[in-house]
């Protein structure tokens, strides 16, 4: 008999954390109705710890449960569209899409109907329960709030062509957290679900044929490493009523502006705006959650949109009401500006939620944000990533500043900056005691603001153009006794 608890939690099979049992609710495309919001809030109040966690896949977690969710609550979630009708497939990862799908001025294609249709397909196929629960599909419609660089097994990225808008197929080929790679295939939106179904069935068969004694199910990237992308595509071809349209492989070197999900932005609908709300480390009280839902009802479209950056969008707000909505967001104890320190601070669960963590990352991240808010004014977001261990669960991609918790008697952090091919960047100086951390980070940011070559120079460019010796001197950070400039970056 399988364990009642899972490594990848779902509503039907929760997981055990340091702070109790946690359960995860899939939110396809990140979109929630107000009625669904209330069902989640009731569950968090009645059986959880009164808080709601937005994840970096735009899921919702309810934490602090003393037992699994009761059948009545599960039924309520199913009838409100928050849980799969077939329990076995509820654990499959959330379908990712841009949170501004359908309202983004830059979009090429509204992916919401495709997200809904693909979710219905997944949730109606009990045989897909054999897939790894980490199996993930992404639809990027070419929006300004892009998700094409998010780690997903299969990504469909809308691009303009001479024959109209088509998807380029991208597959997860690299290491954990790497952006999907273009494999040189065009897919028409009208046939995209057929292609996805065939690609998924091939993966299902691969999992089924794998060693059944292994506790961990193989990921799609393992199939691709074993057989190769070309064999994968050739295997799919006979099962499709049309040939795959091949094209040249492209390498997307652009960096999506990930901060269009915060602040006030005009929609493609005339005289309507969306506001991206900063959620402290992705966690809300149920009072704040209900407050946002009430705002969405009174001033917007009656929906909340969750983002893969652990934030919330309020959409369809008339131009005349934007200022009053901003004011009410602040009254809820939340923020909306991309330059608020919390806008780009990310933290894992820390010691309060995960036994692998060496430090209380949540508490330390909030303390740092409060300190920076009172001591320095940011003119652009600085992405600071608190990780309690080397697994880097909260954020896979490189950050401006990474703070890695150390398993020492006194809570300390290693400080990494920039992105030079290493997992976290380049290490600065000696491990920093948590009491000194806010002052050190302030000094780093202040130096960047004062010495950058131009006002819009990105933080990573600033720290990457100097050697470590000059960089540590700039920041006023002491070097470890055994440090030399030739030391390789931390891996």
C-alpha positions in Angstrom: 0.0 0.0 0.0 1.3 3.5 -0.9 2.0 6.1 1.7 -0.9 8.5 2.5 1.7 11.3 2.1 3.5 12.5 -1.0 6.7 14.3 -1.9 4.7 16.4 -4.5 1.4 17.2 -2.6 -2.1 17.3 -4.0 -5.5 17.7 -2.5 -6.0 13.9 -2.3 -2.4 13.1 -1.2 -0.9 15.8 1.1 2.7 16.1 2.2 4.3 16.4 5.6 6.3 19.6 6.4 7.8 20.9 9.6 4.8 23.1 10.2 2.3 20.3 9.7 0.5 18.8 6.8 0.3 20.8 3.6 -1.9 20.4 0.6 -1.7 21.9 -2.9 -4.5 23.1 -5.1 -3.9 23.3 -8.9 -5.0 26.6 -10.5 -4.8 26.1 -14.3 -3.4 29.2 -15.8 -3.5 30.8 -12.3 -7.1 32.1 -12.7 -9.6 31.9 -9.8 -13.2 33.1 -9.5 -14.3 34.8 -6.3 -16.4 31.8 -5.3 -13.3 29.6 -5.6 -11.3 32.1 -3.6 -13.9 31.8 -0.8 -13.8 28.0 -0.8 -10.0 28.2 -0.4 -10.3 30.7 2.4 -12.8 28.6 4.3 -10.6 25.6 4.1 -7.5 27.6 5.3 -9.5 28.9 8.2 -11.2 25.6 9.2 -8.4 23.0 8.7 -5.2 25.0 8.0 -3.3 27.7 9.8 -5.3 30.7 8.5 -2.8 31.5 5.7 -2.7 30.9 2.0 0.5 30.3 0.1 0.9 31.2 -3.6 3.7 29.0 -5.2 6.1 29.7 -8.0 3.9 27.7 -10.3 0.8 29.8 -9.5 -0.6 27.0 -7.3 -2.1 27.5 -3.9 -0.9 25.7 -0.8 -2.8 25.4 2.5 -0.3 24.7 5.3 -0.5 23.7 9.0 -3.1 21.0 8.6 -3.4 18.5 11.5 -4.9 15.8 9.2 -5.7 15.3 5.5 -8.6 17.2 4.0 -12.0 15.6 4.9 -14.3 14.2 2.2 -16.8 17.0 2.5 -14.2 19.7 1.8 -12.8 17.6 -1.1 -16.2 17.3 -2.6 -16.7 21.1 -2.3 -13.4 21.6 -4.1 -14.4 19.3 -6.8 -17.8 20.9 -7.4 -16.2 24.3 -7.5 -13.6 23.2 -10.1 -10.6 23.3 -7.7 -10.0 19.5 -7.7 -9.9 16.8 -10.3 -12.9 14.6 -10.7 -10.5 11.7 -10.8 -8.3 11.7 -7.6 -5.4 9.9 -9.2 -4.6 12.7 -11.7 -4.9 15.6 -9.4 -1.2 15.5 -8.5 -0.1 16.4 -12.1 1.6 19.8 -12.1 -0.3 22.9 -12.8 -0.6 24.2 -16.4 1.3 27.4 -16.7 0.3 30.4 -18.8 0.9 34.1 -18.7 -1.2 35.7 -15.9 -2.1 38.4 -18.4 -3.5 36.1 -21.1 -6.4 37.7 -22.8 -5.7 41.2 -21.5 -2.0 41.8 -22.5 -1.5 44.4 -25.1 1.5 42.6 -26.6 -0.1 39.1 -26.8 -0.2 37.2 -30.1 -2.7 34.6 -29.0 -5.2 34.2 -26.1 -4.1 30.9 -24.6 -6.9 30.7 -22.0 -9.2 28.4 -24.1 -6.2 26.0 -24.7 -5.3 25.9 -21.0 -8.9 25.0 -20.1 -9.2 22.4 -22.8 -5.8 20.8 -21.9 -6.8 20.7 -18.3 -10.1 18.9 -19.1 -8.1 16.4 -21.1 -5.6 15.7 -18.3 -8.3 15.5 -15.6 -10.3 13.0 -17.7 -7.5 10.5 -18.3 -6.9 8.1 -15.3 -4.1 6.4 -17.2 -2.0 9.6 -17.0 -1.7 9.1 -13.2 1.4 7.0 -14.0 3.2 10.2 -15.1 5.6 11.9 -12.8 3.6 14.5 -10.8 6.3 17.0 -11.9 5.1 16.8 -15.6 4.3 20.3 -16.7 3.0 22.1 -19.8 3.2 25.8 -20.5 1.4 28.0 -23.0 3.0 31.4 -23.8 0.9 33.6 -26.0 3.6 36.2 -26.6 2.6 38.4 -23.7 4.7 41.1 -22.1 4.4 39.1 -18.9 6.2 36.1 -20.5 6.4 32.6 -19.1 8.5 31.1 -21.9 11.6 31.0 -19.7 9.9 29.2 -16.8 11.0 25.6 -16.3 8.4 23.3 -17.9 8.6 19.9 -19.6 6.8 21.1 -22.7 6.3 24.7 -23.7 4.3 26.1 -26.6 5.5 29.6 -27.4 3.5 31.8 -29.8 5.4 33.5 -32.5 4.4 35.4 -35.7 5.0 33.7 -39.0 4.2 34.5 -42.6 1.2 32.1 -42.3 -0.1 33.6 -39.0 0.6 33.0 -35.4 2.0 29.5 -34.6 3.6 27.9 -31.6 7.2 26.9 -31.4 7.8 23.7 -29.5 10.2 23.8 -26.6 11.3 20.9 -24.5 13.0 20.6 -21.1 16.5 19.2 -22.1 18.8 20.7 -19.4 19.3 20.5 -15.7 16.7 21.1 -13.1 15.3 24.6 -13.4 16.7 25.3 -16.9 14.6 27.1 -19.5 13.1 24.8 -22.2 15.0 24.6 -25.5 13.6 25.2 -28.9 13.5 21.9 -30.9 12.7 23.3 -34.4 9.0 22.5 -34.7 6.1 24.8 -35.6 2.6 23.8 -34.3 -0.6 25.4 -35.4 -2.7 26.5 -32.4 -5.7 24.5 -33.7 -3.7 21.3 -33.6 -1.7 22.0 -30.5 -3.8 19.8 -28.2 -3.5 16.8 -30.5 0.3 17.2 -30.6 0.4 17.5 -26.8 -1.7 14.4 -26.3 0.5 12.3 -28.5 3.7 13.6 -26.9 2.2 12.9 -23.4 1.2 9.4 -24.4 4.7 8.6 -25.6 6.0 9.8 -22.2 3.3 7.7 -20.4 4.4 4.6 -22.2 8.1 5.3 -21.3 7.2 5.7 -17.6 5.1 2.5 -17.8 8.0 0.5 -19.3 10.6 1.9 -16.8 11.6 0.0 -13.7 8.5 -0.2 -11.6 10.5 -0.8 -8.4 11.9 2.8 -8.4 10.0 5.1 -6.1 10.7 8.1 -8.3 9.0 8.2 -11.7 11.3 9.3 -14.5 10.9 12.8 -15.8 10.3 13.7 -19.4 13.9 15.0 -19.8 15.1 11.5 -18.9 13.3 10.1 -21.9 14.8 12.8 -24.1 18.3 12.1 -22.7 17.9 8.4 -23.3 16.3 8.4 -26.7 17.0 11.8 -28.0 14.7 14.6 -29.2 14.6 13.4 -32.8 13.5 9.9 -31.9 10.8 11.4 -29.6 9.5 13.5 -32.5 9.7 10.6 -35.0 7.8 8.4 -32.6 5.0 11.0 -32.4 4.7 11.5 -36.2 2.8 8.2 -37.1 0.1 9.0 -34.4 -0.7 12.4 -35.9 -3.1 13.0 -38.9 -0.7 15.7 -40.2 3.1 16.0 -40.5 5.0 17.9 -38.0 6.2 21.2 -39.5 9.9 21.4 -39.1 11.8 24.7 -38.9 15.3 25.9 -37.9 16.1 25.7 -34.3 16.4 29.2 -32.7 18.1 30.3 -29.5 16.1 33.0 -27.6 18.7 35.2 -26.0 16.2 37.7 -24.7 15.3 38.3 -21.1 11.6 38.7 -20.4 10.8 41.7 -18.2 9.4 39.8 -15.3 8.2 42.9 -13.4 5.3 43.7 -15.7 3.3 41.5 -13.3 3.6 44.3 -10.7 2.3 47.8 -10.6 -0.4 49.5 -12.9 -0.6 48.6 -16.6 -3.1 49.3 -19.4 -4.9 46.3 -20.8 -5.7 45.7 -24.4 -9.3 46.5 -23.5 -9.8 50.3 -23.7 -9.8 52.3 -20.5 -9.1 49.2 -18.4 -6.1 48.4 -16.3 -4.6 45.6 -14.2 -2.7 46.0 -11.0 0.0 43.5 -9.9 0.0 43.1 -6.1 3.1 42.3 -4.1 2.5 39.3 -1.8 5.1 39.0 1.0 6.9 35.8 0.1 3.8 34.6 -1.5 1.9 34.3 1.8 -1.5 35.9 2.7 -3.8 35.8 5.6 -7.3 34.7 4.8 -8.4 38.3 5.6 -6.0 39.7 3.0 -7.1 37.0 0.5 -10.8 37.9 1.0 -9.9 41.6 0.8 -8.4 41.1 -2.6 -11.4 39.0 -3.7 -13.7 41.7 -2.6 -11.7 44.3 -4.5 -11.9 42.1 -7.6 -15.7 41.9 -7.2 -16.3 45.6 -6.5 -13.8 47.1 -8.9 -12.8 44.5 -11.4 -13.9 41.3 -13.2 -14.6 39.1 -10.2 -11.4 37.0 -10.7 -7.9 36.8 -9.1 -5.0 35.9 -11.3 -2.1 34.2 -9.6 1.4 34.5 -11.1 4.5 32.2 -11.1 6.2 35.1 -9.2 3.9 34.5 -6.2 1.9 37.6 -6.8 -1.7 38.4 -7.6 -3.2 40.5 -10.4 -6.5 42.5 -10.1 -7.8 42.9 -13.6 -10.4 44.9 -15.7 -10.2 47.9 -13.4 -11.7 51.1 -14.9 -9.2 53.9 -15.3 -11.2 56.1 -12.9 -10.9 53.5 -10.1 -7.1 52.7 -10.3 -6.0 55.1 -7.5 -8.7 54.0 -5.1 -7.8 50.4 -5.7 -4.2 51.1 -5.0 -5.1 52.8 -1.8 -7.2 49.8 -0.7 -4.4 47.4 -1.5 -2.2 49.3 0.9 -4.9 49.3 3.5 -4.8 45.5 3.3 -1.2 45.6 4.4 0.1 44.8 0.9 2.0 46.7 -1.8 1.8 47.2 -5.6 5.0 48.9 -6.6 7.8 46.9 -8.4 10.4 48.9 -6.5 9.1 47.8 -3.0 11.8 45.6 -1.4 9.4 42.7 -1.1 8.6 42.7 -4.9 11.7 40.7 -5.7 12.6 38.9 -2.5 12.1 35.2 -2.7 12.5 32.7 0.2 12.0 28.9 0.6 10.0 27.6 3.6 13.0 27.7 5.9 13.3 25.8 9.1 9.7 26.5 10.0 8.5 24.4 7.1 11.4 22.2 5.9 13.8 20.0 7.8 16.4 20.4 5.0 16.8 24.1 5.7 19.6 25.4 7.8 18.1 28.8 8.5 14.7 30.5 9.2 14.6 32.1 5.7 11.0 33.4 6.0 11.7 35.4 9.1 15.1 36.7 7.8 13.6 37.7 4.4 10.8 39.7 6.0 13.3 41.3 8.4 15.6 42.3 5.5 12.7 43.7 3.5 11.5 45.8 6.4 15.1 47.1 7.0 15.6 48.0 3.3 12.2 49.7 3.2 13.3 52.1 6.0 17.0 52.6 5.0 17.2 52.8 1.2 15.0 53.7 -1.8 15.1 51.2 -4.7 14.8 52.6 -8.2 14.6 49.2 -9.8 13.8 45.7 -8.4 16.7 43.8 -6.9 16.0 40.0 -6.9 17.2 38.6 -3.6 16.9 34.8 -3.1 17.0 33.2 0.4 17.7 29.5 0.2 17.9 27.4 3.3 19.9 24.7 1.5 21.6 24.1 -1.9 18.4 22.6 -3.5 17.2 26.1 -4.3 13.5 25.2 -4.2 12.1 28.7 -4.1 13.8 29.9 -7.3 15.6 27.8 -9.9 17.1 30.6 -12.0 19.9 32.8 -11.0 19.1 35.9 -8.9 20.9 39.2 -8.4 21.8 38.2 -4.9 21.6 34.7 -3.4 21.8 34.2 0.3 22.5 30.5 1.1 21.9 29.4 4.7 24.7 27.6 6.4 24.4 24.7 8.9 26.3 26.4 11.7 25.6 27.0 15.4 25.0 30.6 14.6 22.6 31.3 11.7 24.8 32.6 8.8 24.5 33.1 5.1 26.9 32.8 2.2 26.4 35.8 -0.1 26.5 35.3 -3.9 26.1 37.9 -6.6 25.8 37.9 -10.4 25.5 35.1 -12.9 28.7 33.6 -14.3 27.6 30.1 -15.0 27.7 28.9 -11.4 24.5 27.8 -9.6 24.3 30.8 -7.3 26.9 33.2 -8.8 30.1 34.4 -7.3 30.6 34.2 -3.5 31.4 37.4 -1.7 33.6 37.3 1.4 33.0 35.3 4.5 29.7 33.8 5.6 27.6 36.6 7.1 25.9 36.3 10.5 22.2 37.0 10.2 22.3 40.0 12.5 24.7 41.8 10.1 23.0 40.7 6.9 20.6 43.7 6.5 23.5 46.2 6.8 25.7 44.3 4.3 22.9 44.0 1.7 22.1 47.7 2.1 25.8 48.4 1.5 25.8 46.2 -1.6 22.7 47.9 -3.1 23.8 51.4 -2.2 27.2 50.9 -3.9 25.5 49.6 -7.0 23.2 52.6 -7.1 26.0 55.0 -6.6 28.7 53.4 -8.9 26.8 51.9 -11.8 27.8 53.2 -15.2 24.3 54.3 -16.2 20.9 54.5 -14.4 19.5 51.5 -16.2 22.5 49.2 -15.8 21.3 45.9 -14.5 22.7 44.7 -11.2 24.1 41.6 -12.7 26.0 43.6 -15.3 27.4 45.8 -12.6 28.7 42.9 -10.5 29.9 40.8 -13.4 32.2 43.4 -14.9 34.7 43.3 -12.0 37.0 40.7 -10.5 36.2 39.4 -7.1 38.9 41.4 -5.4 37.7 44.7 -6.8 34.1 43.7 -6.2 34.6 42.9 -2.5 36.6 46.1 -2.1 33.7 48.1 -3.7 31.2 46.6 -1.3 33.5 46.9 1.8 33.3 43.2 2.4 36.3 41.4 4.0 37.7 38.4 2.1 38.1 34.9 3.7 41.6 34.3 4.9 42.2 31.5 2.3 40.6 33.4 -0.6 42.5 34.0 -3.8 41.3 35.6 -7.1 41.8 32.3 -8.8 39.3 30.5 -6.6 36.6 29.0 -8.8 33.0 30.1 -8.3 30.9 28.0 -6.0 29.1 25.2 -7.8 
